[in-house]
Amino acid sequence: QQATLQAFGLVSRNFDLEKFLISFYTAQAAGFYDPRTKTMYLADWVPAETQQMVLAHELTHALQDQNFNLEQYMKAVKEDSDAEAARQAVVEGYATAAMFQSMLGGAPLPNMAGFETVLGPLIRQQMAEFPVFSKAPFFFRLQALFPYIQGAGFIGSGISQVNWAGLNELFTSPPSSTKAIFQPGVYFNHVSLPEVQLPKATPLGAVSGLKLLDQNTLGQLGFDELVGQFLSEDKVTADSGNWMGDRYIVYEDAATGNYSLVARSRWANQDAALAFFHDYHAILAQKYPQFSPDSRSR
């Protein structure tokens, strides 16, 4: 994971992903449910009213696990990061929505279709209180908030269409991309997305000295992370909403420690593809300021 982040330029060469993740999660965790041991943990140093909220959230995870086996649910797509992020958004968005309904005394959540716009600022404000979060790279802040904010918005859209009982389908037939979380109609209207493949299974497989490190999909969330971190957070989702599919492969040169990246993406139309081309052109100019763009590349 760290090598892939470095290959895309999202973290520096001296970034320690393991150390960062441990410090992040230990700083802000108020509780969690472990599906491997079927155990729920609740921090005793947080205020009682916060404990009550966390309890509702984590008990929802316990019920999800009891009915649908969370560990199996998540591991089923561990080779596809985008599908995994979509499933995590289902799990966390569902528990977040249930937590807020519990806070309302079980009353139906108001305006569920717009739930994300109400919940988003509240969660961002809470997370901003943790210095390790505020200082984190943009891609990670977006990735950390996505399952709770966009996930809850997705669940809210589902409740407005099929109510809570109808959401069982999310665990038996889950969304396969983060695009479906950003745009719930993709899932609830059963819109199919094209499968994107690289020109061949291992495009640089014949190059000596290269070791294959990772082969995966960025998804709409991944492209949001790239554009937001390198260019502008305001451009996030506005451009990548036209994402239709992608595939990438990362190699490492053992002798030099350099990475080689091959990627292919598909967009909704020609204008959207050209817009992303221009975005990534600008990203490459930032990553490699020592190089000049070819005058024919526009």
Secondary structure, DSSP 8 states (H G I E B T S, - for coil): -HHHHHHHTSS-TT--HHHHHHHHHHHH-SEEEETTTTEEEE-TTS-HHHHHHHHHHHHHHHHHHHHH-HHHHHHTTTT-HHHHHHHHHHHHHHHHHHHHHHHTTT---TTGGGHHHHHHHHHHHHHTTSHHHHTS-HHHHHHHHHHHHHHHHHHHHHHHHHHHHHTTHHHHS---SHHHHHSHHHHHTT--------SSSSTTTTSTTEEEEEEE--HHHHHHHHHHHHT-GGGTTTTGGGEEEEEEEEEEETTT--EEEEEEEEESSHHHHHHHHHHHHHHHHHH-TTS---TT--
